[in-house]
């Protein structure tokens, strides 16, 4: 394992991790997490074009609509 102060190692490490792992979801794309998520109720929310208040309100609405256990 290298040091974060070793910039060449650090950059190579980040690139290696990025190639080995999906760091975020892609619209319409399948990710390794999709199999796990398929078995659980979840909310996937694209918020890159929304203000901070808009996703928060959608999350609150989604949680309120969920059946209680």
LINJOMO-V481463 format. One record per residue. N is the residue number from 1. NEAR is the number of other C-alpha atoms within 8 Angstrom. Layout:
# LINJOMO-V481463
N,NEAR
N,NEAR
This chain:
# LINJOMO-V481463
1,2
2,6
3,7
4,7
5,5
6,8
7,7
8,6
9,10
10,12
11,8
12,8
13,8
14,8
15,8
16,8
17,8
18,9
19,7
20,6
21,6
22,9
23,5
24,4
25,8
26,7
27,4
28,4
29,6
30,7
31,9
32,7
33,6
34,8
35,8
36,8
37,9
38,7
39,6
40,6
41,6
42,5
43,6
44,4
45,5
46,5
47,7
48,4
49,5
50,8
51,7
52,6
53,7
54,8
55,11
56,8
57,8
58,8
59,9
60,8
61,8
62,9
63,7
64,6
65,6
66,6
67,4
68,3
69,2
